[in-house]
Amino acid sequence: MRIGVVGAGILGLAIARRLAATRPGAQVTVLDKEARVAAHQTGHNSGVAHAGLYYAPGSLKATLCRRGIGLLKDYCAEKGLPYEECGKVVVARDAAELGPLDEIERRATANGVPGLRRLTGAELREIEPHAAGVAALHSPTTAIVDYPAVARAFAADVTAAGGEVRLGFEVVRLGRAGDRVRVGSPDEELVFDRLIVCAGLQSDRVARLAGDASGPAIVPFRGEYYRLVPSRTDLVRGLIYPVPDPRYPFLGVHFTRRVDGGVDVGPNAVLALAREGYRRRDVRPADLWETLTFPGFRHLARRHWRTGAKELYGSAVKRAFVAQARGFVPELTADDVVAAPAGVRAQAVDPDGSLVDDFRIGRAGPVVTVRNAPSPAATSSLAIAEHVTDAL
């Protein structure tokens, strides 16, 4: 049997790795248009291994995150990859955020997150001396990892098991040949018995090529970061997060220590003007037109334009961005941060304008389509691989 996987991000590689290891005799081939693995979301995320605090109990996110973080921790230990349990505090800045913090604690407890502890303001400062808040929830097992390194290790596992990772292969057409799937680049065509689509920022487009017309469309949101200057990284010991707004899947501006010792501040969430628009000057008219003419985006914009305007202001005005972050670390000043690389989130949006929160996986004959895999997909990658391949 020949099995193809579109997408050499961490999720596609995790699925290919499991297929190569568990399907003796199968020929597994990963296809990606880029010249390296982990070129997009995997290579531009915050590097956090999430313990499962926020997700609705019983959801795919909750189940696969809890399973996935254990598998990821073991894998990093096996391969000698960085994995640091620096811990996370979710901080309530005032009394109005105590109720939402209670809900996070309830969800985290139901999800079986280990070691949870509710903190007073004074106890918070024992863990994060420069943080401010009236209360917090501490998750000591939340960790930081190097996801591009994990993805490269997954790719090596695929080839070691006899599979192939084909880079520079842009999928531009898909077609059915009886029970098989034809996958074409501008220069070549391959035929597979089964195909799994994990195309991230291009996932809806490739899914439509495969005949899976239903489901959400991708609206790209750029997440912009600042980074603490080296002399100020002592302001943050681990991860400092806000109590998230339940209306949005975005977590808001937070502080993230990275495995190289740096500390990132962010991200915000502003509309990207290209599917892969990591810089403000990256504009692709066709991508922008597709977003603006999508009915779901218009519904979304009408509902949430005030929040969008606030995010744009924070993007344009550094002191506004820093002011948000200073709500958690009051000592922070604009001189303490410098611009850092941005990421782009493949946010799935339904035609009615609803932001899709949970993982969404579809099927069109011999093709499995991963239509929505936002955070904590990297944490959950090995568990998602089990879920997808067991159902294939």
Buried (B, 14 or more C-beta within 10 A) or exposed (E): EBBBBBBBBBBBBBBBBBBBBEBEEBBBBBBBBBEBBBBBBBBBBBBBBBBBBBBEBEBBBBBBBBBBBEBBBEBBEEBEBBBBBBBBBBBBBEEEBEEBBBEBBEBBEBBEBEEBEEBEBEBBBEBBEBBBBBBBBBBBBBBBBBBBBBBBBBBBBBBEBEBBBBBEBEBEEBBBEEEBBBBBBEEEEBBBBBBBBBBBBBBBBBBBBBBBEEBBBBBBBBBBBBBBEEEBBEBBBBBBBBBBEEEBBBBBBBBBBBBEEBBBBBBBBBBBBBBBBBEBEBEBEEBBEBBEEBEBBEBBBEBBEEBBEBBBEBBEEEEBBBBBBBBBBEEBEEEBBEEBEBBBBBBBBBBEBBBBBBBBBBEBBBBBBBBBBBBBBBBBBBBBBBBBBEEB
